């Protein structure tokens, strides 16, 4: 319908005007690089594209994810039994990424 099309076009305009695709690529690469460089306990692999990031653990994610939510007020997704999935908004900043890493380290 016309309303849905107008809303979709408005969203595409914002994505273009705020360079959100480029931001996702830059901040996503930064976040993955920082996670890999930290040599964090239990982190086996960090993979992804842009801001869609998977953090594979050598333990089930349940306890770590629960502590992230309850203690650090940080919500993540999950996949399988050992992968935390990050799907943050496209407007995530490097400061936000650093904040996530700090919170993630606190629960490991």
MODELLER restraints for C-alpha pairs under 7 A, 6 or more apart:
rsr = mdl.restraints
at = mdl.atoms
rsr.add(forms.Gaussian(group=physical.xy_distance, feature=features.Distance(at['CA:15:A'], at['CA:21:A']), mean=6.98, stdev=0.5))
rsr.add(forms.Gaussian(group=physical.xy_distance, feature=features.Distance(at['CA:20:A'], at['CA:90:A']), mean=5.57, stdev=0.5))
rsr.add(forms.Gaussian(group=physical.xy_distance, feature=features.Distance(at['CA:20:A'], at['CA:91:A']), mean=6.09, stdev=0.5))
rsr.add(forms.Gaussian(group=physical.xy_distance, feature=features.Distance(at['CA:21:A'], at['CA:90:A']), mean=7.00, stdev=0.5))
rsr.add(forms.Gaussian(group=physical.xy_distance, feature=features.Distance(at['CA:23:A'], at['CA:90:A']), mean=6.89, stdev=0.5))
rsr.add(forms.Gaussian(group=physical.xy_distance, feature=features.Distance(at['CA:23:A'], at['CA:91:A']), mean=6.83, stdev=0.5))
rsr.add(forms.Gaussian(group=physical.xy_distance, feature=features.Distance(at['CA:24:A'], at['CA:50:A']), mean=5.14, stdev=0.5))
rsr.add(forms.Gaussian(group=physical.xy_distance, feature=features.Distance(at['CA:24:A'], at['CA:51:A']), mean=5.48, stdev=0.5))
rsr.add(forms.Gaussian(group=physical.xy_distance, feature=features.Distance(at['CA:24:A'], at['CA:90:A']), mean=5.30, stdev=0.5))
rsr.add(forms.Gaussian(group=physical.xy_distance, feature=features.Distance(at['CA:25:A'], at['CA:50:A']), mean=4.31, stdev=0.5))
rsr.add(forms.Gaussian(group=physical.xy_distance, feature=features.Distance(at['CA:25:A'], at['CA:51:A']), mean=6.84, stdev=0.5))
rsr.add(forms.Gaussian(group=physical.xy_distance, feature=features.Distance(at['CA:27:A'], at['CA:93:A']), mean=6.42, stdev=0.5))
rsr.add(forms.Gaussian(group=physical.xy_distance, feature=features.Distance(at['CA:27:A'], at['CA:94:A']), mean=5.83, stdev=0.5))
rsr.add(forms.Gaussian(group=physical.xy_distance, feature=features.Distance(at['CA:28:A'], at['CA:50:A']), mean=4.51, stdev=0.5))
rsr.add(forms.Gaussian(group=physical.xy_distance, feature=features.Distance(at['CA:28:A'], at['CA:51:A']), mean=4.44, stdev=0.5))
rsr.add(forms.Gaussian(group=physical.xy_distance, feature=features.Distance(at['CA:29:A'], at['CA:50:A']), mean=6.48, stdev=0.5))
rsr.add(forms.Gaussian(group=physical.xy_distance, feature=features.Distance(at['CA:31:A'], at['CA:97:A']), mean=5.88, stdev=0.5))
rsr.add(forms.Gaussian(group=physical.xy_distance, feature=features.Distance(at['CA:32:A'], at['CA:46:A']), mean=6.38, stdev=0.5))
rsr.add(forms.Gaussian(group=physical.xy_distance, feature=features.Distance(at['CA:36:A'], at['CA:46:A']), mean=6.49, stdev=0.5))
rsr.add(forms.Gaussian(group=physical.xy_distance, feature=features.Distance(at['CA:41:A'], at['CA:108:A']), mean=6.58, stdev=0.5))
rsr.add(forms.Gaussian(group=physical.xy_distance, feature=features.Distance(at['CA:42:A'], at['CA:57:A']), mean=5.15, stdev=0.5))
rsr.add(forms.Gaussian(group=physical.xy_distance, feature=features.Distance(at['CA:42:A'], at['CA:58:A']), mean=5.14, stdev=0.5))
rsr.add(forms.Gaussian(group=physical.xy_distance, feature=features.Distance(at['CA:42:A'], at['CA:59:A']), mean=6.59, stdev=0.5))
rsr.add(forms.Gaussian(group=physical.xy_distance, feature=features.Distance(at['CA:43:A'], at['CA:55:A']), mean=6.72, stdev=0.5))
rsr.add(forms.Gaussian(group=physical.xy_distance, feature=features.Distance(at['CA:43:A'], at['CA:56:A']), mean=5.92, stdev=0.5))
rsr.add(forms.Gaussian(group=physical.xy_distance, feature=features.Distance(at['CA:43:A'], at['CA:57:A']), mean=4.60, stdev=0.5))
rsr.add(forms.Gaussian(group=physical.xy_distance, feature=features.Distance(at['CA:43:A'], at['CA:58:A']), mean=6.46, stdev=0.5))
rsr.add(forms.Gaussian(group=physical.xy_distance, feature=features.Distance(at['CA:44:A'], at['CA:56:A']), mean=5.45, stdev=0.5))
rsr.add(forms.Gaussian(group=physical.xy_distance, feature=features.Distance(at['CA:44:A'], at['CA:57:A']), mean=5.28, stdev=0.5))
rsr.add(forms.Gaussian(group=physical.xy_distance, feature=features.Distance(at['CA:44:A'], at['CA:58:A']), mean=6.07, stdev=0.5))
rsr.add(forms.Gaussian(group=physical.xy_distance, feature=features.Distance(at['CA:45:A'], at['CA:55:A']), mean=5.99, stdev=0.5))
rsr.add(forms.Gaussian(group=physical.xy_distance, feature=features.Distance(at['CA:45:A'], at['CA:56:A']), mean=5.08, stdev=0.5))
rsr.add(forms.Gaussian(group=physical.xy_distance, feature=features.Distance(at['CA:46:A'], at['CA:54:A']), mean=5.80, stdev=0.5))
rsr.add(forms.Gaussian(group=physical.xy_distance, feature=features.Distance(at['CA:46:A'], at['CA:55:A']), mean=4.69, stdev=0.5))
rsr.add(forms.Gaussian(group=physical.xy_distance, feature=features.Distance(at['CA:46:A'], at['CA:56:A']), mean=6.26, stdev=0.5))
rsr.add(forms.Gaussian(group=physical.xy_distance, feature=features.Distance(at['CA:47:A'], at['CA:53:A']), mean=5.72, stdev=0.5))
rsr.add(forms.Gaussian(group=physical.xy_distance, feature=features.Distance(at['CA:47:A'], at['CA:54:A']), mean=5.29, stdev=0.5))
rsr.add(forms.Gaussian(group=physical.xy_distance, feature=features.Distance(at['CA:47:A'], at['CA:55:A']), mean=6.66, stdev=0.5))
rsr.add(forms.Gaussian(group=physical.xy_distance, feature=features.Distance(at['CA:48:A'], at['CA:54:A']), mean=5.89, stdev=0.5))
rsr.add(forms.Gaussian(group=physical.xy_distance, feature=features.Distance(at['CA:51:A'], at['CA:87:A']), mean=6.11, stdev=0.5))
rsr.add(forms.Gaussian(group=physical.xy_distance, feature=features.Distance(at['CA:51:A'], at['CA:88:A']), mean=6.49, stdev=0.5))
rsr.add(forms.Gaussian(group=physical.xy_distance, feature=features.Distance(at['CA:52:A'], at['CA:86:A']), mean=5.81, stdev=0.5))
rsr.add(forms.Gaussian(group=physical.xy_distance, feature=features.Distance(at['CA:52:A'], at['CA:87:A']), mean=5.10, stdev=0.5))
rsr.add(forms.Gaussian(group=physical.xy_distance, feature=features.Distance(at['CA:53:A'], at['CA:85:A']), mean=5.83, stdev=0.5))
rsr.add(forms.Gaussian(group=physical.xy_distance, feature=features.Distance(at['CA:53:A'], at['CA:86:A']), mean=5.02, stdev=0.5))
rsr.add(forms.Gaussian(group=physical.xy_distance, feature=features.Distance(at['CA:53:A'], at['CA:87:A']), mean=6.81, stdev=0.5))
rsr.add(forms.Gaussian(group=physical.xy_distance, feature=features.Distance(at['CA:54:A'], at['CA:83:A']), mean=6.10, stdev=0.5))
rsr.add(forms.Gaussian(group=physical.xy_distance, feature=features.Distance(at['CA:54:A'], at['CA:84:A']), mean=5.71, stdev=0.5))
rsr.add(forms.Gaussian(group=physical.xy_distance, feature=features.Distance(at['CA:54:A'], at['CA:85:A']), mean=4.62, stdev=0.5))
rsr.add(forms.Gaussian(group=physical.xy_distance, feature=features.Distance(at['CA:54:A'], at['CA:86:A']), mean=6.26, stdev=0.5))
rsr.add(forms.Gaussian(group=physical.xy_distance, feature=features.Distance(at['CA:55:A'], at['CA:83:A']), mean=5.40, stdev=0.5))
rsr.add(forms.Gaussian(group=physical.xy_distance, feature=features.Distance(at['CA:55:A'], at['CA:84:A']), mean=5.09, stdev=0.5))
rsr.add(forms.Gaussian(group=physical.xy_distance, feature=features.Distance(at['CA:55:A'], at['CA:85:A']), mean=6.42, stdev=0.5))
rsr.add(forms.Gaussian(group=physical.xy_distance, feature=features.Distance(at['CA:56:A'], at['CA:82:A']), mean=5.72, stdev=0.5))
rsr.add(forms.Gaussian(group=physical.xy_distance, feature=features.Distance(at['CA:56:A'], at['CA:83:A']), mean=4.38, stdev=0.5))
rsr.add(forms.Gaussian(group=physical.xy_distance, feature=features.Distance(at['CA:56:A'], at['CA:84:A']), mean=6.50, stdev=0.5))
rsr.add(forms.Gaussian(group=physical.xy_distance, feature=features.Distance(at['CA:57:A'], at['CA:82:A']), mean=5.19, stdev=0.5))
rsr.add(forms.Gaussian(group=physical.xy_distance, feature=features.Distance(at['CA:57:A'], at['CA:83:A']), mean=6.02, stdev=0.5))
rsr.add(forms.Gaussian(group=physical.xy_distance, feature=features.Distance(at['CA:58:A'], at['CA:82:A']), mean=6.73, stdev=0.5))
rsr.add(forms.Gaussian(group=physical.xy_distance, feature=features.Distance(at['CA:59:A'], at['CA:82:A']), mean=6.08, stdev=0.5))
rsr.add(forms.Gaussian(group=physical.xy_distance, feature=features.Distance(at['CA:60:A'], at['CA:81:A']), mean=5.34, stdev=0.5))
rsr.add(forms.Gaussian(group=physical.xy_distance, feature=features.Distance(at['CA:60:A'], at['CA:82:A']), mean=4.61, stdev=0.5))
rsr.add(forms.Gaussian(group=physical.xy_distance, feature=features.Distance(at['CA:61:A'], at['CA:81:A']), mean=6.30, stdev=0.5))
rsr.add(forms.Gaussian(group=physical.xy_distance, feature=features.Distance(at['CA:61:A'], at['CA:82:A']), mean=5.04, stdev=0.5))
rsr.add(forms.Gaussian(group=physical.xy_distance, feature=features.Distance(at['CA:61:A'], at['CA:83:A']), mean=6.33, stdev=0.5))
rsr.add(forms.Gaussian(group=physical.xy_distance, feature=features.Distance(at['CA:61:A'], at['CA:84:A']), mean=6.44, stdev=0.5))
rsr.add(forms.Gaussian(group=physical.xy_distance, feature=features.Distance(at['CA:64:A'], at['CA:107:A']), mean=6.21, stdev=0.5))
rsr.add(forms.Gaussian(group=physical.xy_distance, feature=features.Distance(at['CA:64:A'], at['CA:108:A']), mean=6.77, stdev=0.5))
rsr.add(forms.Gaussian(group=physical.xy_distance, feature=features.Distance(at['CA:65:A'], at['CA:76:A']), mean=6.98, stdev=0.5))
rsr.add(forms.Gaussian(group=physical.xy_distance, feature=features.Distance(at['CA:67:A'], at['CA:107:A']), mean=6.18, stdev=0.5))
rsr.add(forms.Gaussian(group=physical.xy_distance, feature=features.Distance(at['CA:68:A'], at['CA:74:A']), mean=5.30, stdev=0.5))
rsr.add(forms.Gaussian(group=physical.xy_distance, feature=features.Distance(at['CA:68:A'], at['CA:75:A']), mean=6.76, stdev=0.5))
rsr.add(forms.Gaussian(group=physical.xy_distance, feature=features.Distance(at['CA:68:A'], at['CA:104:A']), mean=6.80, stdev=0.5))
rsr.add(forms.Gaussian(group=physical.xy_distance, feature=features.Distance(at['CA:68:A'], at['CA:107:A']), mean=6.46, stdev=0.5))
rsr.add(forms.Gaussian(group=physical.xy_distance, feature=features.Distance(at['CA:69:A'], at['CA:75:A']), mean=5.40, stdev=0.5))
rsr.add(forms.Gaussian(group=physical.xy_distance, feature=features.Distance(at['CA:72:A'], at['CA:103:A']), mean=5.99, stdev=0.5))
rsr.add(forms.Gaussian(group=physical.xy_distance, feature=features.Distance(at['CA:76:A'], at['CA:84:A']), mean=6.52, stdev=0.5))
rsr.add(forms.Gaussian(group=physical.xy_distance, feature=features.Distance(at['CA:76:A'], at['CA:85:A']), mean=5.94, stdev=0.5))
rsr.add(forms.Gaussian(group=physical.xy_distance, feature=features.Distance(at['CA:76:A'], at['CA:86:A']), mean=5.60, stdev=0.5))
rsr.add(forms.Gaussian(group=physical.xy_distance, feature=features.Distance(at['CA:77:A'], at['CA:84:A']), mean=5.87, stdev=0.5))
rsr.add(forms.Gaussian(group=physical.xy_distance, feature=features.Distance(at['CA:77:A'], at['CA:85:A']), mean=4.58, stdev=0.5))
rsr.add(forms.Gaussian(group=physical.xy_distance, feature=features.Distance(at['CA:77:A'], at['CA:86:A']), mean=6.09, stdev=0.5))
rsr.add(forms.Gaussian(group=physical.xy_distance, feature=features.Distance(at['CA:78:A'], at['CA:84:A']), mean=4.45, stdev=0.5))
rsr.add(forms.Gaussian(group=physical.xy_distance, feature=features.Distance(at['CA:78:A'], at['CA:85:A']), mean=4.80, stdev=0.5))
rsr.add(forms.Gaussian(group=physical.xy_distance, feature=features.Distance(at['CA:79:A'], at['CA:85:A']), mean=6.57, stdev=0.5))
